Amino acid sequence: MCYSPDNLNSFVFCAYHSSVDFPDIGHVLYSVEPFQDVPGCRVRPGTPNGQLVDSTNDVLSHELFETITDPDGSGWLNSTGGGMFGEEIGDECVFLVPSATSIFLDSDPFIYNIDDHAYATQPEYSNAVHGCAVH
């Protein structure tokens, strides 16, 4: 069976991160975001840059934080339980709202401004506030 977000039986992830060792350049961290603007992965409608751009920002920010905090699959994981045991930092703050167009939930990103431009990204877990935050 091939993975596809269009097939509910095989839908597992929107994106992932990992690492690989090359003999010539060494240890390389990477992320792959193949399914950012599909049901179950995209942000809710009405974000400032449109669903495609803001879904890409949201999924990319999620994977970037997880690549930093858990680059090789042996880093930060939730150890407290509460339904999130074993999840990575980006998984802690995926806020989902019912989708108006499918049976999936859409991500509800935080909208913030830098200079005169609005961005929509996922909040991330912060040890400083012991909860989800946007820094």
C-alpha positions in Angstrom: 0.0 0.0 0.0 1.3 3.4 -0.9 1.0 6.3 1.6 -1.5 9.0 0.5 -3.4 11.7 2.3 -6.3 10.9 -0.1 -6.6 7.4 1.3 -7.7 7.5 4.9 -6.4 4.0 5.6 -2.9 5.0 4.8 -2.9 8.6 6.1 -0.3 8.9 8.8 1.8 12.1 8.5 1.9 15.6 6.8 5.7 15.9 7.0 8.7 14.4 8.8 12.3 15.1 9.7 15.3 12.8 10.0 19.1 12.7 9.6 21.5 10.8 7.4 25.3 10.3 7.5 27.2 10.8 4.2 30.9 9.7 4.0 31.9 12.9 2.2 30.0 15.6 4.0 29.0 14.0 7.3 25.8 14.3 9.4 22.9 16.0 7.6 19.6 17.0 9.1 16.6 17.4 6.9 12.9 17.7 6.8 10.3 16.7 4.1 7.0 18.5 3.8 5.1 16.7 1.0 1.6 17.2 2.2 1.1 20.7 3.6 -2.0 21.8 1.8 -4.2 18.7 2.0 -7.1 17.9 4.4 -5.7 17.0 7.8 -2.5 19.0 7.2 -3.6 22.4 6.1 -4.4 25.5 8.2 -7.9 26.8 8.6 -9.3 29.1 5.8 -8.9 32.8 6.3 -5.3 33.1 7.2 -3.4 36.2 5.9 -1.4 34.6 3.1 -3.9 32.0 1.9 -4.2 28.3 2.8 -1.3 27.1 0.5 1.3 29.6 1.8 0.3 29.5 5.4 -0.1 25.7 5.5 3.5 25.5 4.2 4.6 28.0 6.9 2.8 26.0 9.6 4.1 22.6 8.6 7.6 23.9 8.0 7.8 25.7 11.4 6.6 22.4 13.1 9.3 20.3 11.4 12.0 23.0 12.0 11.4 23.0 15.7 11.3 19.2 15.9 14.5 19.0 13.8 16.3 21.3 16.3 15.0 19.6 19.4 15.0 16.0 18.2 17.4 15.9 15.3 18.2 12.1 15.4 15.1 10.7 17.0 16.7 10.6 20.5 16.1 14.2 21.7 13.1 16.0 23.4 10.0 13.8 23.8 7.1 14.3 26.2 7.5 12.1 29.2 4.6 13.3 31.3 1.7 11.5 29.6 -1.7 13.1 29.3 -2.2 11.7 25.9 1.0 13.2 24.6 3.6 10.7 25.9 6.3 10.2 23.4 5.3 13.1 21.2 7.9 15.6 19.9 7.8 19.4 20.7 5.8 20.3 17.6 3.1 17.8 18.3 2.4 19.4 21.7 0.8 22.5 20.1 -1.0 21.4 17.1 -4.4 23.1 17.7 -7.1 21.7 15.5 -10.5 23.0 14.5 -13.2 21.3 12.6 -12.9 21.7 8.8 -15.7 23.2 6.9 -14.9 21.2 3.8 -13.9 17.7 4.9 -14.1 15.2 7.8 -10.6 16.2 8.8 -9.5 18.9 11.2 -7.6 22.0 10.1 -4.7 23.5 12.1 -5.4 26.7 13.8 -2.2 28.7 13.6 -1.2 31.8 15.5 -1.2 35.0 13.4 1.5 37.5 14.2 3.1 40.5 12.5 6.7 41.4 11.7 6.9 44.9 10.3 3.9 45.2 8.0 3.6 41.5 7.1 1.4 38.9 8.8 2.6 35.3 9.3 0.7 32.2 10.3 2.7 29.5 12.1 2.1 26.9 14.7 2.8 27.8 18.4 5.5 25.6 19.9 6.0 24.2 23.4 8.0 26.4 25.7 9.8 25.2 28.8 9.7 28.8 30.0 5.9 28.9 30.2 5.3 25.2 30.5 2.9 25.4 27.6 2.4 26.6 24.0 3.9 29.9 23.1 4.9 32.1 20.2 8.3 33.8 20.6 
